[in-house]
């Protein structure tokens, strides 16, 4: 725009000077130059001023975040009770904290047999879809010998029912996210436990997304008869979410090149360790979206209002991804660098987006009140 205005102005200024007296021409040239400078400045302002931020990203008002809880230690999983409060698992202490906005977190249980270390410990947590009747709480944790899923009642966490055992454990890549799907089945994200061969081995529970009944039985419609394996070829799955059409999405840590957002279909192979990110091998299902680990390292995942929300650890931001029919739009970063490492994100019964930090996990720089849970309120309509 500036170049066009300058070229147009040069012609009339020269033309006037050839037809008027030198003094008159000089005066007119100054007047035109002043006016032109004003036009150029205005045009420049319009062209370079950034657009106003959209306060309603994904249906939530990111301009008014609220600190709902402080003083937690490496919170990992989050699930909601019928009264609207959240159960939050602490990885390294094996405590389950009950969080209600405006009140200090309260320890309601300590899960026995947890063996914290590295990326292992008390990880995912889920509440039974029929909690009001059966009171079951489900937890994924690292024991001395494996990763496992158990269920118990908050009043008696020592009385555990093993639901799924024998998931490989390690100092890294323990997976750990569990969530009930819209079909009433329990889905379990696992990692390769530092042994990449686990991901392609259908006899190993590592590097998979698993699907089981609430009592641990294998559903008859699983893709591999008699096996809890739902999808495989994963490096480390820590986020699971479904859209309103029942489509399953998962976040996955890459090694050093690409982190992934995947659309999960039963029986599919997602490529690790042969492929990291998109590749041309037709044996594998490519991700919907990739990020560099420095801007993501994605853990928890949630869905609302046509948008996926991915909590980024190393990336210290919340990625918002428009999603439609299993296809992803351009991601937008929110909360970038505001609260540090983000581990978990969930949509609460209060219609707010709940986000847990992970600054006391040994890799962050904790603030005095870390770890925190942040609530992002729904946008006003």
QUIFEN-V209310 format. One record per residue. N is the residue number from 1. PSI is psi in radians with two decimals (999 if undefined). NEAR is the number of other C-alpha atoms within 8 Angstrom. Layout:
[[N	PSI	NEAR] [N	PSI	NEAR]]
This chain:
[[1	-0.76	5] [2	-0.77	8] [3	-0.69	6] [4	-0.74	7] [5	-0.71	10] [6	-0.72	8] [7	-0.71	8] [8	-0.68	8] [9	-0.52	9] [10	-0.55	8] [11	-0.93	8] [12	-0.61	8] [13	-0.82	11] [14	-0.67	8] [15	-0.74	8] [16	-0.72	11] [17	-0.50	12] [18	-0.26	6] [19	-0.23	6] [20	2.99	8] [21	2.73	7] [22	-0.71	7] [23	-0.77	6] [24	-0.71	8] [25	-0.70	11] [26	-0.72	9] [27	-0.77	8] [28	-0.67	10] [29	-0.70	11] [30	-0.74	8] [31	-0.79	8] [32	-0.70	9] [33	-0.69	8] [34	-0.79	8] [35	-0.71	8] [36	-0.68	10] [37	-0.68	8] [38	-0.76	8] [39	-0.79	8] [40	-0.74	10] [41	-0.73	8] [42	-0.74	8] [43	-0.70	10] [44	-0.72	9] [45	-0.76	8] [46	-0.68	7] [47	-0.54	6] [48	-0.22	6] [49	2.20	6] [50	2.62	4] [51	2.66	4] [52	2.45	4] [53	2.49	4] [54	1.91	5] [55	-0.16	9] [56	0.72	10] [57	2.13	9] [58	0.39	10] [59	0.15	9] [60	2.59	13] [61	1.62	14] [62	-0.06	12] [63	-0.15	5] [64	1.02	7] [65	2.59	10] [66	2.31	8] [67	2.00	9] [68	-0.45	12] [69	2.59	15] [70	2.97	12] [71	0.25	8] [72	2.85	11] [73	1.82	13] [74	1.00	13] [75	2.51	14] [76	-1.05	15] [77	2.78	14] [78	2.31	13] [79	2.67	11] [80	2.43	12] [81	2.86	10] [82	-0.44	7] [83	0.01	5] [84	-0.17	10] [85	2.82	10] [86	2.43	12] [87	2.23	14] [88	2.14	14] [89	2.44	16] [90	2.08	17] [91	-0.85	15] [92	-0.31	11] [93	-0.23	10] [94	0.32	14] [95	2.56	13] [96	2.13	13] [97	2.48	14] [98	2.19	12] [99	2.15	13] [100	2.24	12] [101	2.35	6] [102	-0.12	6] [103	2.66	8] [104	2.50	8] [105	2.49	11] [106	2.27	7] [107	2.16	9] [108	-0.22	9] [109	2.66	10] [110	2.17	10] [111	2.11	11] [112	2.86	7] [113	0.14	6] [114	2.38	12] [115	1.47	10] [116	2.64	14] [117	2.32	8] [118	-2.17	7] [119	0.09	10] [120	2.93	17] [121	-2.63	15] [122	1.98	19] [123	-1.88	16] [124	2.71	14] [125	2.52	17] [126	2.63	13] [127	2.38	11] [128	2.40	12] [129	-0.36	6] [130	0.72	7] [131	-0.66	12] [132	-0.48	6] [133	-0.70	5] [134	-0.27	7] [135	0.32	10] [136	2.35	11] [137	2.34	13] [138	2.45	12] [139	2.53	13] [140	2.17	15] [141	2.82	15] [142	2.10	17] [143	-3.01	12] [144	-0.34	7] [145	-0.32	6] [146	3.12	11] [147	2.54	14] [148	2.81	14] [149	2.25	12] [150	2.90	12] [151	2.66	12] [152	3.05	13] [153	2.52	10] [154	-0.53	10] [155	-0.25	5] [156	1.15	7] [157	-0.33	12] [158	-0.29	7] [159	1.52	7] [160	2.48	8] [161	2.00	7] [162	2.26	9] [163	-0.66	11] [164	2.15	9] [165	3.01	9] [166	0.26	8] [167	2.25	12] [168	2.46	13] [169	2.78	13] [170	3.13	11] [171	-0.43	11] [172	2.87	10] [173	0.97	14] [174	0.04	17] [175	-2.37	11] [176	-0.19	14] [177	2.32	17] [178	2.53	14] [179	2.51	10] [180	2.28	12] [181	3.02	10] [182	-0.26	7] [183	0.05	5] [184	0.02	9] [185	2.69	11] [186	2.17	12] [187	2.45	12] [188	2.09	11] [189	2.20	17] [190	2.92	19] [191	2.99	18] [192	0.01	19] [193	0.47	15] [194	0.02	9] [195	1.72	6] [196	-0.42	12] [197	-0.43	8] [198	-0.58	13] [199	-0.58	18] [200	-0.09	12] [201	1.91	7] [202	-0.17	9] [203	-0.08	4] [204	2.54	9] [205	-0.01	13] [206	2.53	12] [207	0.69	19] [208	2.91	17] [209	2.18	14] [210	2.67	13] [211	2.13	14] [212	2.88	13] [213	2.91	11] [214	-0.43	10] [215	0.09	6] [216	-0.10	8] [217	2.70	7] [218	2.14	11] [219	2.50	10] [220	-0.41	6] [221	0.25	5] [222	2.67	14] [223	-0.43	8] [224	1.99	9] [225	2.22	7] [226	0.06	8] [227	2.48	7] [228	-0.10	11] [229	2.19	15] [230	-0.72	15] [231	2.81	14] [232	-3.10	16] [233	0.57	13] [234	2.59	16] [235	-0.87	15] [236	1.83	15] [237	2.11	19] [238	0.15	15] [239	2.33	16] [240	2.38	15] [241	2.66	11] [242	2.52	13] [243	-3.12	10] [244	-0.26	5] [245	0.09	6] [246	0.19	8] [247	2.39	10] [248	2.34	11] [249	2.66	12] [250	2.53	14] [251	2.61	17] [252	2.32	17] [253	2.23	14] [254	-3.10	14] [255	-1.16	8] [256	-0.06	6] [257	-0.95	9] [258	2.20	13] [259	2.81	18] [260	2.60	14] [261	2.12	12] [262	2.53	12] [263	2.03	11] [264	2.19	10] [265	2.52	8] [266	2.35	8] [267	-0.05	10] [268	2.66	11] [269	2.12	11] [270	0.19	13] [271	-0.41	14] [272	2.40	12] [273	0.04	12] [274	-0.71	5] [275	2.35	9] [276	1.95	13] [277	-2.65	12] [278	2.36	7] [279	2.92	7] [280	0.09	4] [281	2.02	5] [282	-0.13	5] [283	-0.33	6] [284	2.64	9] [285	2.16	9] [286	2.68	10] [287	2.76	12] [288	-0.57	10] [289	2.55	8] [290	2.66	10] [291	2.76	9] [292	2.57	11] [293	-0.55	15] [294	-0.46	7] [295	0.00	10] [296	-1.58	15] [297	1.18	15] [298	2.39	15] [299	-1.76	17] [300	2.71	16] [301	2.44	16] [302	2.84	14] [303	2.42	13] [304	2.52	10] [305	0.76	6] [306	0.37	10] [307	2.39	11] [308	2.50	14] [309	2.06	12] [310	2.13	15] [311	2.19	17] [312	2.23	18] [313	-1.30	15] [314	-0.57	10] [315	-0.21	13] [316	0.93	16] [317	2.95	18] [318	2.04	13] [319	2.28	13] [320	2.25	14] [321	1.95	12] [322	2.39	12] [323	2.44	11] [324	2.09	7] [325	0.61	5] [326	0.21	7] [327	2.48	7] [328	2.50	10] [329	-2.94	7] [330	2.24	6] [331	2.62	8] [332	2.35	7] [333	2.33	9] [334	2.78	9] [335	0.46	10] [336	2.05	10] [337	0.11	8] [338	-0.74	7] [339	0.11	10] [340	-2.58	14] [341	2.33	14] [342	2.21	17] [343	-0.79	16] [344	2.51	15] [345	2.41	14] [346	2.61	13] [347	2.12	11] [348	2.90	10] [349	-0.37	7] [350	0.11	5] [351	0.15	8] [352	2.80	12] [353	2.10	13] [354	2.25	13] [355	2.20	14] [356	2.36	14] [357	2.90	16] [358	0.99	16] [359	-0.20	16] [360	0.50	12] [361	0.18	8] [362	-0.10	5] [363	-0.05	6] [364	-3.10	10] [365	1.60	7] [366	2.48	10] [367	2.99	7] [368	-0.55	4] [369	0.18	8] [370	2.77	13] [371	2.74	17] [372	2.80	13] [373	2.23	12] [374	2.35	12] [375	2.23	12] [376	2.01	14] [377	2.75	13] [378	2.60	11] [379	2.53	9] [380	2.50	4] [381	999	2]]
